[in-house]
């Protein structure tokens, strides 16, 4: 197999892996394979980032579902808008009892 074909195969393999691991089932397999040395993970949930521990239920849920109680975030953002508080270009650091989703 020539170098060009090897690169094409690797590119194809990587595309397929990204597509698979971007599914709920794929993320579930990944989170189960993460060892105890990984203490924190950060995921992009679209309009916000969440950092959590993959060692507990809530952290695994955030990773597998790509959110945790998303409606709470939506309510918070609507309330800030109602109060005239713009989050454009700002960072909101929400620190709660576990992963900060219910403060």
N, CA, C and O atoms as CSV, one atom per row, in Angstrom:
chain,resi,resn,atom,element,x,y,z
A,1,UNK,N,N,0.854,-1.172,0.000
A,1,UNK,CA,C,0.000,0.000,0.000
A,1,UNK,C,C,0.900,1.237,0.000
A,1,UNK,O,O,1.798,1.353,0.834
A,2,UNK,N,N,0.663,2.146,-0.924
A,2,UNK,CA,C,1.476,3.354,-1.021
A,2,UNK,C,C,1.143,4.358,0.073
A,2,UNK,O,O,0.128,4.240,0.759
A,3,UNK,N,N,2.022,5.354,0.223
A,3,UNK,CA,C,1.835,6.383,1.255
A,3,UNK,C,C,0.518,7.134,1.060
A,3,UNK,O,O,-0.178,7.448,2.026
A,4,UNK,N,N,0.183,7.420,-0.212
A,4,UNK,CA,C,-1.067,8.140,-0.488
A,4,UNK,C,C,-2.284,7.359,-0.040
A,4,UNK,O,O,-3.215,7.922,0.536
A,5,UNK,N,N,-2.276,6.049,-0.305
A,5,UNK,CA,C,-3.408,5.211,0.109
A,5,UNK,C,C,-3.474,5.086,1.630
A,5,UNK,O,O,-4.563,5.056,2.203
A,6,UNK,N,N,-2.314,5.013,2.286
A,6,UNK,CA,C,-2.297,4.935,3.749
A,6,UNK,C,C,-2.912,6.190,4.358
A,6,UNK,O,O,-3.694,6.118,5.306
A,7,UNK,N,N,-2.545,7.347,3.793
A,7,UNK,CA,C,-3.092,8.605,4.301
A,7,UNK,C,C,-4.600,8.664,4.066
A,7,UNK,O,O,-5.352,9.081,4.948
A,8,UNK,N,N,-5.038,8.251,2.885
A,8,UNK,CA,C,-6.475,8.244,2.602
A,8,UNK,C,C,-7.214,7.324,3.578
A,8,UNK,O,O,-8.284,7.667,4.080
A,9,UNK,N,N,-6.630,6.159,3.837
A,9,UNK,CA,C,-7.258,5.229,4.771
A,9,UNK,C,C,-7.332,5.828,6.177
A,9,UNK,O,O,-8.369,5.741,6.835
A,10,UNK,N,N,-6.228,6.441,6.641
A,10,UNK,CA,C,-6.219,7.062,7.978
A,10,UNK,C,C,-7.255,8.181,8.056
A,10,UNK,O,O,-7.978,8.302,9.045
A,11,UNK,N,N,-7.318,9.002,6.996
A,11,UNK,CA,C,-8.300,10.091,6.982
A,11,UNK,C,C,-9.725,9.542,7.055
A,11,UNK,O,O,-10.558,10.056,7.802
A,12,UNK,N,N,-9.999,8.491,6.271
A,12,UNK,CA,C,-11.326,7.867,6.273
A,12,UNK,C,C,-11.630,7.278,7.650
A,12,UNK,O,O,-12.722,7.471,8.185
A,13,UNK,N,N,-10.650,6.554,8.225
A,13,UNK,CA,C,-10.812,5.948,9.544
A,13,UNK,C,C,-11.113,7.014,10.595
A,13,UNK,O,O,-11.998,6.837,11.432
A,14,UNK,N,N,-10.375,8.115,10.545
A,14,UNK,CA,C,-10.571,9.185,11.524
A,14,UNK,C,C,-11.947,9.833,11.371
A,14,UNK,O,O,-12.594,10.151,12.370
A,15,UNK,N,N,-12.398,10.032,10.136
A,15,UNK,CA,C,-13.736,10.598,9.909
A,15,UNK,C,C,-14.813,9.677,10.477
A,15,UNK,O,O,-15.753,10.135,11.127
A,16,UNK,N,N,-14.670,8.387,10.228
A,16,UNK,CA,C,-15.655,7.415,10.728
A,16,UNK,C,C,-15.646,7.372,12.260
A,16,UNK,O,O,-16.704,7.300,12.885
A,17,UNK,N,N,-14.462,7.415,12.859
A,17,UNK,CA,C,-14.365,7.404,14.325
A,17,UNK,C,C,-15.017,8.654,14.906
A,17,UNK,O,O,-15.753,8.565,15.889
A,18,UNK,N,N,-14.758,9.822,14.310
A,18,UNK,CA,C,-15.377,11.064,14.805
A,18,UNK,C,C,-16.894,10.983,14.712
A,18,UNK,O,O,-17.599,11.384,15.638
A,19,UNK,N,N,-17.397,10.460,13.586
A,19,UNK,CA,C,-18.852,10.336,13.430
A,19,UNK,C,C,-19.427,9.390,14.481
A,19,UNK,O,O,-20.468,9.677,15.072
A,20,UNK,N,N,-18.755,8.266,14.717
A,20,UNK,CA,C,-19.249,7.292,15.690
A,20,UNK,C,C,-19.187,7.843,17.107
A,20,UNK,O,O,-20.164,7.749,17.850
A,21,UNK,N,N,-18.048,8.416,17.491
A,21,UNK,CA,C,-17.893,8.880,18.866
A,21,UNK,C,C,-18.637,10.177,19.138
A,21,UNK,O,O,-18.657,10.649,20.275
A,22,UNK,N,N,-19.249,10.762,18.113
A,22,UNK,CA,C,-20.095,11.931,18.321
A,22,UNK,C,C,-21.551,11.519,18.524
A,22,UNK,O,O,-22.432,12.375,18.606
A,23,UNK,N,N,-21.808,10.221,18.606
A,23,UNK,CA,C,-23.150,9.729,18.918
A,23,UNK,C,C,-23.242,9.453,20.414
A,23,UNK,O,O,-22.225,9.346,21.099
A,24,UNK,N,N,-24.448,9.342,20.902
A,24,UNK,CA,C,-24.635,9.062,22.329
A,24,UNK,C,C,-24.005,7.717,22.709
A,24,UNK,O,O,-23.379,7.595,23.761
A,25,UNK,N,N,-24.177,6.710,21.846
A,25,UNK,CA,C,-23.598,5.389,22.106
A,25,UNK,C,C,-22.071,5.457,22.121
A,25,UNK,O,O,-21.425,4.863,22.984
A,26,UNK,N,N,-21.505,6.179,21.168
A,26,UNK,CA,C,-20.049,6.313,21.099
A,26,UNK,C,C,-19.482,7.032,22.312
A,26,UNK,O,O,-18.452,6.632,22.854
A,27,UNK,N,N,-20.167,8.107,22.741
A,27,UNK,CA,C,-19.710,8.836,23.932
A,27,UNK,C,C,-19.823,7.962,25.177
A,27,UNK,O,O,-18.992,8.048,26.082
A,28,UNK,N,N,-20.864,7.114,25.220
A,28,UNK,CA,C,-21.018,6.197,26.351
A,28,UNK,C,C,-19.842,5.221,26.415
A,28,UNK,O,O,-19.319,4.957,27.498
A,29,UNK,N,N,-19.423,4.683,25.271
A,29,UNK,CA,C,-18.259,3.793,25.244
A,29,UNK,C,C,-16.993,4.516,25.689
A,29,UNK,O,O,-16.189,3.964,26.441
A,30,UNK,N,N,-16.818,5.748,25.226
A,30,UNK,CA,C,-15.625,6.515,25.597
A,30,UNK,C,C,-15.563,6.779,27.098
A,30,UNK,O,O,-14.519,6.586,27.722
A,31,UNK,N,N,-16.673,7.218,27.674
A,31,UNK,CA,C,-16.651,7.582,29.093
A,31,UNK,C,C,-16.386,6.358,29.961
A,31,UNK,O,O,-15.759,6.470,31.014
A,32,UNK,N,N,-16.859,5.191,29.527
A,32,UNK,CA,C,-16.607,3.965,30.287
A,32,UNK,C,C,-15.147,3.540,30.203
A,32,UNK,O,O,-14.657,2.826,31.078
A,33,UNK,N,N,-14.449,3.972,29.156
A,33,UNK,CA,C,-13.050,3.576,28.962
A,33,UNK,C,C,-12.060,4.534,29.623
A,33,UNK,O,O,-10.864,4.247,29.677
A,34,UNK,N,N,-12.547,5.663,30.123
A,34,UNK,CA,C,-11.653,6.654,30.726
A,34,UNK,C,C,-11.200,6.162,32.096
A,34,UNK,O,O,-12.018,5.771,32.929
A,35,UNK,N,N,-9.917,6.185,32.314
A,35,UNK,CA,C,-9.347,5.699,33.566
A,35,UNK,C,C,-9.384,6.738,34.669
A,35,UNK,O,O,-9.782,7.879,34.439
A,36,UNK,N,N,-8.973,6.349,35.863
A,36,UNK,CA,C,-9.021,7.237,37.025
A,36,UNK,C,C,-8.028,8.395,36.956
A,36,UNK,O,O,-8.133,9.338,37.741
A,37,UNK,N,N,-7.073,8.344,36.041
A,37,UNK,CA,C,-6.106,9.445,35.934
A,37,UNK,C,C,-6.731,10.696,35.326
A,37,UNK,O,O,-6.196,11.792,35.491
A,38,UNK,N,N,-7.846,10.550,34.631
A,38,UNK,CA,C,-8.542,11.709,34.059
A,38,UNK,C,C,-9.466,12.261,35.128
A,38,UNK,O,O,-10.485,11.656,35.459
A,39,UNK,N,N,-9.098,13.415,35.662
A,39,UNK,CA,C,-9.854,13.978,36.784
A,39,UNK,C,C,-10.924,14.948,36.342
A,39,UNK,O,O,-11.968,15.054,36.986
A,40,UNK,N,N,-10.684,15.663,35.247
A,40,UNK,CA,C,-11.653,16.638,34.755
A,40,UNK,C,C,-11.726,16.563,33.244
A,40,UNK,O,O,-10.747,16.240,32.572
A,41,UNK,N,N,-12.908,16.870,32.719
A,41,UNK,CA,C,-13.114,16.957,31.279
A,41,UNK,C,C,-13.910,18.228,31.018
A,41,UNK,O,O,-14.664,18.680,31.881
A,42,UNK,N,N,-13.748,18.798,29.844
A,42,UNK,CA,C,-14.539,19.944,29.423
A,42,UNK,C,C,-15.176,19.609,28.090
A,42,UNK,O,O,-14.498,19.158,27.166
A,43,UNK,N,N,-16.488,19.831,27.989
A,43,UNK,CA,C,-17.190,19.581,26.733
A,43,UNK,C,C,-17.827,20.870,26.241
A,43,UNK,O,O,-18.223,21.729,27.028
A,44,UNK,N,N,-17.916,20.984,24.936
A,44,UNK,CA,C,-18.576,22.108,24.282
A,44,UNK,C,C,-20.036,21.730,24.093
A,44,UNK,O,O,-20.343,20.832,23.310
A,45,UNK,N,N,-20.928,22.392,24.790
A,45,UNK,CA,C,-22.363,22.098,24.714
A,45,UNK,C,C,-23.073,23.029,23.738
A,45,UNK,O,O,-24.283,23.226,23.845
A,46,UNK,N,N,-22.358,23.588,22.815
A,46,UNK,CA,C,-22.956,24.464,21.813
A,46,UNK,C,C,-22.750,25.920,22.156
A,46,UNK,O,O,-21.918,26.594,21.549
A,47,UNK,N,N,-23.510,26.415,23.135
A,47,UNK,CA,C,-23.391,27.825,23.500
A,47,UNK,C,C,-22.683,28.024,24.833
A,47,UNK,O,O,-22.585,29.148,25.325
A,48,UNK,N,N,-22.190,26.942,25.415
A,48,UNK,CA,C,-21.425,27.059,26.658
A,48,UNK,C,C,-20.543,25.828,26.823
A,48,UNK,O,O,-20.778,24.783,26.216
A,49,UNK,N,N,-19.525,25.980,27.658
A,49,UNK,CA,C,-18.630,24.873,27.986
A,49,UNK,C,C,-18.968,24.376,29.383
A,49,UNK,O,O,-19.371,25.156,30.246
A,50,UNK,N,N,-18.802,23.084,29.604
A,50,UNK,CA,C,-18.989,22.534,30.945
A,50,UNK,C,C,-17.775,21.700,31.303
A,50,UNK,O,O,-17.333,20.861,30.519
A,51,UNK,N,N,-17.238,21.937,32.494
A,51,UNK,CA,C,-16.123,21.151,33.017
A,51,UNK,C,C,-16.660,20.310,34.170
A,51,UNK,O,O,-17.398,20.810,35.020
A,52,UNK,N,N,-16.292,19.043,34.197
A,52,UNK,CA,C,-16.860,18.115,35.163
A,52,UNK,C,C,-15.891,16.971,35.407
A,52,UNK,O,O,-14.900,16.816,34.693
A,53,UNK,N,N,-16.188,16.178,36.416
A,53,UNK,CA,C,-15.427,14.961,36.697
A,53,UNK,C,C,-16.114,13.790,36.004
A,53,UNK,O,O,-17.316,13.593,36.180
A,54,UNK,N,N,-15.370,13.005,35.218
A,54,UNK,CA,C,-15.976,11.836,34.584
A,54,UNK,C,C,-16.173,10.678,35.560
A,54,UNK,O,O,-16.685,9.626,35.176
A,55,UNK,N,N,-15.769,10.863,36.818
A,55,UNK,CA,C,-15.837,9.783,37.801
A,55,UNK,C,C,-17.202,9.661,38.472
A,55,UNK,O,O,-17.455,8.667,39.153
A,56,UNK,N,N,-18.084,10.639,38.302
A,56,UNK,CA,C,-19.383,10.530,38.966
A,56,UNK,C,C,-20.528,10.512,37.952
A,56,UNK,O,O,-20.335,10.774,36.765
A,57,UNK,N,N,-21.716,10.199,38.449
A,57,UNK,CA,C,-22.889,10.038,37.591
A,57,UNK,C,C,-23.184,11.296,36.785
A,57,UNK,O,O,-23.399,11.222,35.575
A,58,UNK,N,N,-23.196,12.454,37.448
A,58,UNK,CA,C,-23.537,13.685,36.741
A,58,UNK,C,C,-22.520,14.004,35.652
A,58,UNK,O,O,-22.895,14.420,34.555
A,59,UNK,N,N,-21.246,13.815,35.946
A,59,UNK,CA,C,-20.216,14.057,34.935
A,59,UNK,C,C,-20.369,13.144,33.741
A,59,UNK,O,O,-20.266,13.591,32.599
A,60,UNK,N,N,-20.614,11.875,33.988
A,60,UNK,CA,C,-20.820,10.927,32.877
A,60,UNK,C,C,-22.059,11.308,32.080
A,60,UNK,O,O,-22.061,11.207,30.853
A,61,UNK,N,N,-23.105,11.743,32.760
A,61,UNK,CA,C,-24.333,12.144,32.078
A,61,UNK,C,C,-24.091,13.349,31.175
A,61,UNK,O,O,-24.592,13.392,30.051
A,62,UNK,N,N,-23.328,14.324,31.659
A,62,UNK,CA,C,-22.992,15.493,30.839
A,62,UNK,C,C,-22.275,15.050,29.573
A,62,UNK,O,O,-22.582,15.531,28.482
A,63,UNK,N,N,-21.329,14.143,29.713
A,63,UNK,CA,C,-20.550,13.706,28.556
A,63,UNK,C,C,-21.395,12.897,27.575
A,63,UNK,O,O,-21.354,13.145,26.370
A,64,UNK,N,N,-22.154,11.940,28.080
A,64,UNK,CA,C,-22.920,11.052,27.193
A,64,UNK,C,C,-24.059,11.800,26.509
A,64,UNK,O,O,-24.260,11.657,25.303
A,65,UNK,N,N,-24.808,12.601,27.275
A,65,UNK,CA,C,-25.971,13.301,26.719
A,65,UNK,C,C,-25.611,14.651,26.110
A,65,UNK,O,O,-26.425,15.255,25.412
A,66,UNK,N,N,-24.400,15.122,26.369
A,66,UNK,CA,C,-23.920,16.429,25.917
A,66,UNK,C,C,-24.633,17.580,26.625
A,66,UNK,O,O,-24.589,18.718,26.158
A,67,UNK,N,N,-25.278,17.293,27.732
A,67,UNK,CA,C,-25.915,18.322,28.549
A,67,UNK,C,C,-26.355,17.682,29.862
A,67,UNK,O,O,-26.341,16.459,30.000
A,68,UNK,N,N,-26.736,18.495,30.798
A,68,UNK,CA,C,-27.385,18.009,32.012
A,68,UNK,C,C,-28.386,19.063,32.423
A,68,UNK,O,O,-28.006,20.193,32.730
A,69,UNK,N,N,-29.654,18.713,32.433
A,69,UNK,CA,C,-30.725,19.662,32.759
A,69,UNK,C,C,-30.585,20.953,31.971
A,69,UNK,O,O,-30.520,22.043,32.540
A,70,UNK,N,N,-30.541,20.815,30.669
A,70,UNK,CA,C,-30.345,21.941,29.753
A,70,UNK,C,C,-31.379,23.040,29.970
A,70,UNK,O,O,-31.081,24.217,29.768
A,71,UNK,N,N,-32.584,22.671,30.377
A,71,UNK,CA,C,-33.625,23.679,30.576
A,71,UNK,C,C,-33.236,24.700,31.645
A,71,UNK,O,O,-33.669,25.850,31.570
A,72,UNK,N,N,-32.435,24.313,32.633
A,72,UNK,CA,C,-31.980,25.268,33.653
A,72,UNK,C,C,-31.087,26.345,33.035
A,72,UNK,O,O,-31.194,27.521,33.383
A,73,UNK,N,N,-30.218,25.944,32.131
A,73,UNK,CA,C,-29.347,26.915,31.453
A,73,UNK,C,C,-30.197,27.865,30.621
A,73,UNK,O,O,-29.963,29.074,30.620
A,74,UNK,N,N,-31.180,27.322,29.916
A,74,UNK,CA,C,-32.073,28.159,29.108
A,74,UNK,C,C,-32.817,29.175,29.954
A,74,UNK,O,O,-32.926,30.341,29.572
A,75,UNK,N,N,-33.336,28.741,31.113
A,75,UNK,CA,C,-34.043,29.663,32.006
A,75,UNK,C,C,-33.118,30.757,32.520
A,75,UNK,O,O,-33.503,31.924,32.591
A,76,UNK,N,N,-31.900,30.375,32.877
A,76,UNK,CA,C,-30.932,31.359,33.362
A,76,UNK,C,C,-30.646,32.406,32.289
A,76,UNK,O,O,-30.637,33.604,32.571
A,77,UNK,N,N,-30.414,31.950,31.060
A,77,UNK,CA,C,-30.101,32.892,29.984
A,77,UNK,C,C,-31.296,33.806,29.690
A,77,UNK,O,O,-31.110,34.996,29.434
A,78,UNK,N,N,-32.514,33.268,29.723
A,78,UNK,CA,C,-33.709,34.100,29.509
A,78,UNK,C,C,-33.856,35.134,30.620
A,78,UNK,O,O,-34.196,36.287,30.354
A,79,UNK,N,N,-33.601,34.729,31.867
A,79,UNK,CA,C,-33.713,35.655,32.997
A,79,UNK,C,C,-32.695,36.790,32.875
A,79,UNK,O,O,-33.019,37.951,33.126
A,80,UNK,N,N,-31.460,36.447,32.487
A,80,UNK,CA,C,-30.448,37.489,32.298
A,80,UNK,C,C,-30.880,38.466,31.216
A,80,UNK,O,O,-30.682,39.673,31.353
A,81,UNK,N,N,-31.467,37.952,30.141
A,81,UNK,CA,C,-31.956,38.814,29.057
A,81,UNK,C,C,-33.080,39.710,29.563
A,81,UNK,O,O,-33.103,40.904,29.265
A,82,UNK,N,N,-34.025,39.134,30.337
A,82,UNK,CA,C,-35.121,39.920,30.916
A,82,UNK,C,C,-34.595,41.054,31.785
A,82,UNK,O,O,-35.165,42.145,31.803
A,83,UNK,N,N,-33.513,40.797,32.500
A,83,UNK,CA,C,-32.927,41.806,33.382
A,83,UNK,C,C,-32.054,42.801,32.633
A,83,UNK,O,O,-31.503,43.728,33.227
A,84,UNK,N,N,-31.931,42.602,31.323
A,84,UNK,CA,C,-31.114,43.502,30.514
A,84,UNK,C,C,-29.626,43.242,30.630
A,84,UNK,O,O,-28.814,44.115,30.324
A,85,UNK,N,N,-29.265,42.056,31.067
A,85,UNK,CA,C,-27.853,41.700,31.222
A,85,UNK,C,C,-27.411,40.922,29.997
A,85,UNK,O,O,-27.861,39.800,29.765
A,86,UNK,N,N,-26.538,41.517,29.228
A,86,UNK,CA,C,-26.025,40.861,28.023
A,86,UNK,C,C,-24.801,40.032,28.375
A,86,UNK,O,O,-23.928,40.478,29.120
A,87,UNK,N,N,-24.745,38.827,27.836
A,87,UNK,CA,C,-23.592,37.953,28.076
A,87,UNK,C,C,-22.615,37.985,26.905
A,87,UNK,O,O,-21.632,37.244,26.900
A,88,UNK,N,N,-22.872,38.827,25.922
A,88,UNK,CA,C,-21.979,38.918,24.766
A,88,UNK,C,C,-20.573,39.292,25.203
A,88,UNK,O,O,-20.367,40.329,25.833
A,89,UNK,N,N,-19.616,38.454,24.871
A,89,UNK,CA,C,-18.220,38.706,25.198
A,89,UNK,C,C,-17.881,38.535,26.671
A,89,UNK,O,O,-16.788,38.902,27.103
A,90,UNK,N,N,-18.809,37.980,27.448
A,90,UNK,CA,C,-18.583,37.801,28.882
A,90,UNK,C,C,-18.513,36.323,29.223
A,90,UNK,O,O,-18.920,35.468,28.437
A,91,UNK,N,N,-18.000,36.042,30.389
A,91,UNK,CA,C,-17.926,34.672,30.887
A,91,UNK,C,C,-18.746,34.573,32.161
A,91,UNK,O,O,-18.613,35.398,33.064
A,92,UNK,N,N,-19.588,33.565,32.223
A,92,UNK,CA,C,-20.367,33.299,33.425
A,92,UNK,C,C,-19.786,32.049,34.061
A,92,UNK,O,O,-19.810,30.971,33.467
A,93,UNK,N,N,-19.272,32.195,35.255
A,93,UNK,CA,C,-18.713,31.064,35.988
A,93,UNK,C,C,-19.745,30.649,37.020
A,93,UNK,O,O,-20.002,31.376,37.980
A,94,UNK,N,N,-20.328,29.490,36.822
A,94,UNK,CA,C,-21.386,29.012,37.691
A,94,UNK,C,C,-20.843,27.830,38.473
A,94,UNK,O,O,-20.544,26.783,37.898
A,95,UNK,N,N,-20.716,27.995,39.777
A,95,UNK,CA,C,-20.115,26.965,40.619
A,95,UNK,C,C,-21.182,26.459,41.582
A,95,UNK,O,O,-21.693,27.212,42.412
A,96,UNK,N,N,-21.508,25.196,41.463
A,96,UNK,CA,C,-22.550,24.614,42.302
A,96,UNK,C,C,-21.997,23.520,43.190
A,96,UNK,O,O,-20.785,23.330,43.286
A,97,UNK,N,N,-22.894,22.811,43.832
A,97,UNK,CA,C,-22.500,21.778,44.785
A,97,UNK,C,C,-21.814,20.602,44.117
A,97,UNK,O,O,-20.931,19.985,44.714
A,98,UNK,N,N,-22.199,20.278,42.892
A,98,UNK,CA,C,-21.573,19.149,42.211
A,98,UNK,C,C,-20.816,19.670,41.001
A,98,UNK,O,O,-19.605,19.885,41.062
A,99,UNK,N,N,-21.526,19.870,39.913
A,99,UNK,CA,C,-20.853,20.387,38.720
A,99,UNK,C,C,-21.374,21.760,38.347
A,99,UNK,O,O,-21.049,22.280,37.280
A,100,UNK,N,N,-22.175,22.348,39.211
A,100,UNK,CA,C,-22.604,23.711,38.968
A,100,UNK,C,C,-23.787,23.841,38.045
A,100,UNK,O,O,-23.924,24.857,37.364
A,101,UNK,N,N,-24.653,22.839,38.001
A,101,UNK,CA,C,-25.788,22.964,37.094
A,101,UNK,C,C,-27.073,23.386,37.787
A,101,UNK,O,O,-28.080,23.614,37.116
A,102,UNK,N,N,-27.068,23.495,39.096
A,102,UNK,CA,C,-28.311,23.814,39.795
A,102,UNK,C,C,-28.186,24.980,40.760
A,102,UNK,O,O,-28.984,25.088,41.691
A,103,UNK,N,N,-27.226,25.840,40.570
A,103,UNK,CA,C,-27.052,26.959,41.489
A,103,UNK,C,C,-28.081,28.039,41.213
A,103,UNK,O,O,-28.094,29.067,41.889
